[in-house]
Amino acid sequence: MGTHERQTRAHLLQQQLKVVQTEQHKLVAVIKQQIALPTYDEAEAVFIDEVLIVQAMKLAQRSVNDDKEAQYELAHLYRGIGMMTLSAQCFQLAATNGYLAALYWLGNLYYEGLGVDENIERAFACYEQAAKAGLADAMNNYADMYLRGETVEQNETIAYHWFSKAAMLGVSEAMFTLGYMFEKGVGVEVDEQTSLYWFEQAAFYGDLYAANYLGHKAMQRTAFDEAFVWYLQAANGQDIEGEYNVGFCYEQGVGTVQNLQKAKYWYQRAALQGDEQAKDKLTRF
């Protein structure tokens, strides 16, 4: 069998069962259930080759021996091919065995209702436990639930505390939210300089939304050269809004020399991602 030959998800599960040495483990029971009554969309196109199957077999062997890292990796493997019930089961196993990142991902699945019934309270509990144990991404989500008042009384002070901790640990989304809080005076006093600092930090750490936002703010104060730089950063990260904005700058000569060929190129990139404004622009070239 060639390494690029397509296989089904059922075949992958059957191969996993061949290599596990126990019938007693919870994962084995769920694999069997998914073979008999799959909860994933069997018609959904996924790419499964022999390399992935071998990886899945090895991870299954380690997972039934309660290797928490293997359980976590297998959860992501299942997630990548749309087998969310098994993904949730593996995240649960890894979390029970003390793997913090698995607890965070389990919270995400409960929040979205993927592979498990949607349960915002359980999502909150997962984020809280992982955040208080020091996981930065969980701190951000935990803070966000306090900011929005989801399953807990809204508390902007607590939200600010946890966003700050997450930001100091490098979470760009938390940095952006701090920028917003200082800009709007949410839980803190309005401070434009501190707001700008956090927006810039978010962009520096790869938040493409922050780069676009900084571009918009620069445009508002007619700092067109600066706006173009921020838009280009977002566009180079394949952000659809950034691609459109760079196309606009080249078309109009805003912050850069007018270049209709480059404008068309960036509009095409945005259009390929489904941007309707970009598609409309291309009809005029």
PyMOL commands that set and color helices and strands:
alter all, ss='L'
color gray80, all
select helices_A, chain A and resi 9-19+26-36+50-63+68-80+84-96+100-112+120-132+136-148+156-168+172-184+192-204+208-220+224-236+240-252+260-272+276-282
alter helices_A, ss='H'
color red, helices_A
deselect
rebuild
show_as cartoon
